[in-house]
Amino acid sequence: MDPKTTHPDTIAAQALGWIDEQTRAVTPPIHVSSTYLRDPDNQYRSGRIYARADNPAFDQAEAVINALEGGQQALLFASGMAAATAVFQALAPGDHVLAPKVMYWSLRNWLMSFATQWGLQVELIDMSDPAVVQAAVRPGQTKLVWIETPANPLWTVTDIAATARIAHAAGALLAVDSTVATPLLTQPLLLGADVVMHAATKYLNGHSDLIAGVLVVREGAADSDHWQRVRKVRAQLGGTLGSFESWLLLRGMRTLHLRVRAACASAQRIAEHFHGHARVLEVMYPGLPHCQGHEVAKLQMTGGFGGMLSIRVKAGEAAAIAVAANTRLWKRATSLGGTESLIEHRASVEGAGTPAPTDLLRLSVGIEDATDLIQDLEQALAAA
Ligand SMILES: *Cc1c(COP(=O)(O)O)cnc(C)c1O
C-alpha cells in the first residue's frame, strides 16, 4: 500500500496492509525478545542489537503513524510524557524554548521544574497570537517552539503554519503536541512543523487501556542532530514501549478514523446544544463560530474540530463539582480519547496556577449515542 496515494481511513483500517511473509497472517505476531543474534563475523546485519533501543514490535505501529502524519520516521515511547520530554532533553543547557501558557499540565510542570533545573530557559507565552510569538523569539538563541493545538483545557487554537514561519526565521524548530487533533484532523508536519507528538494513550489507541507516546519527524529531517539525539534519549534513558502495548496500539488504530469521526460529530452537537444553555456560562470548543481560533481551526483542522470541549457552569465551582458527581453515563475520570465519555473538574487536577477557571468541566466525548450524552448532562446540570 502506497501511503502517499492511499486514503488515511484505508491506512488505518488495514494497518498499511501488512501481511506476515512467513505465515501469511494479516495481523503481526507479538515480538517479545529482548536481544538479537549477532552474525558469526561479529556484525549485526539485522540492524537490531537490544530491545531497549529498537524492537520489531514497534515497526508496524510506527509505520502507520508515520504514514498518517506524512513524516519521515516515527518513534514510539513508553508514554506521551516520555515522547514530549525527549524533544526537550535533546536540547542543550542554555537553549531558550518557548512553550504555551495553556498546555497539558504535567508537561508544563516538568518544564518549569526539571527542564529549568537542567538549564533550559523556558518561557511561557500566549501561543494563540503569532505577534506575541514573533516578539518572544530570540534569533539564534531560541532553539525550540513547542505548541499544543487545540490546547488543554481551554481548547485554544494555534496557527501552525504561521508559528512555523516565525520559528524557522529565528533558527528554531517547531514541535506540535497534536494529541487532541489526531493525524486525521490535522497534519502539522505538512503545515511546516518539524516534529509532531502524540500521547498515543489517547485517540490513537482509543480504548483507555494502555499508556504510550510517539514522535514523528518531518520528511528530510531524520538525519538532523536534534532527531538523532531524540533517538539516543529513547535508547539510553529507556523510555521504550513494551511489545504487548505496541501490538495493542496497532490494533486500536485500525478504528481510529471511525472513533474520531464519531467523537467529532457528537462533540459538535453537544457544544451547540449547551451553548446559550440557562445553566452554562460558556462552552469552549473550536467548532463554535464565536470561540477563539475558530477561523484558524477551520483552515488547519479538516473533517471536524475534535472530541474535546469544556463547559463553564454558571452557578460556580461547587455546582460544577456537583454536576460531575451527578452524571451517570459520563465517567468522572481524567484522560481523554477513549470510547467512553469522561468528565472532569479540571482545576481540581491542575491546582494552583492553572489557567482553568474553577467553574470549568472538561469533557472528553466518546462514541456513545450523542442524545444519551446530552440527556445525562442535562439531568446532571438540573440536579446540581
Ligand atoms: C495525556 C496527554 C499527554 C501525556 O501523555 P501520557 O501518555 O499520559 O504520558 C500529553 N499531551 C496531551 C495533550 C495529553 O492529553
The ligand as an SDF file (V2000), in Angstrom:
LIG
                    3D

 15 15  0  0  0  0  0  0  0  0999 V2000
   -2.2200   12.7300   28.0240 C   0  0  0  0  0  0  0  0  0  0  0  0
   -1.5050   13.8270   27.3290 C   0  0  0  0  0  0  0  0  0  0  0  0
   -0.1050   13.9090   27.3680 C   0  0  0  0  0  0  0  0  0  0  0  0
    0.7450   12.9370   28.1410 C   0  0  0  0  0  0  0  0  0  0  0  0
    0.5940   11.6220   27.6900 O   0  0  0  0  0  0  0  0  0  0  0  0
    0.8010   10.3370   28.6740 P   0  0  0  0  0  0  0  0  0  0  0  0
    0.6640    9.1890   27.7750 O   0  0  0  0  0  0  0  0  0  0  0  0
   -0.2520   10.4460   29.7230 O   0  0  0  0  0  0  0  0  0  0  0  0
    2.1780   10.4830   29.2550 O   0  0  0  0  0  0  0  0  0  0  0  0
    0.4970   14.9460   26.6640 C   0  0  0  0  0  0  0  0  0  0  0  0
   -0.2270   15.8580   25.9810 N   0  0  0  0  0  0  0  0  0  0  0  0
   -1.5650   15.7980   25.9160 C   0  0  0  0  0  0  0  0  0  0  0  0
   -2.3120   16.8160   25.1390 C   0  0  0  0  0  0  0  0  0  0  0  0
   -2.2540   14.7910   26.5970 C   0  0  0  0  0  0  0  0  0  0  0  0
   -3.5920   14.7510   26.5580 O   0  0  0  0  0  0  0  0  0  0  0  0
  1  2  1  0
  2  3  1  0
  2 14  2  0
  3  4  1  0
  3 10  2  0
  4  5  1  0
  5  6  1  0
  6  7  2  0
  6  8  1  0
  6  9  1  0
 10 11  1  0
 11 12  2  0
 12 13  1  0
 12 14  1  0
 14 15  1  0
M  END
$$$$
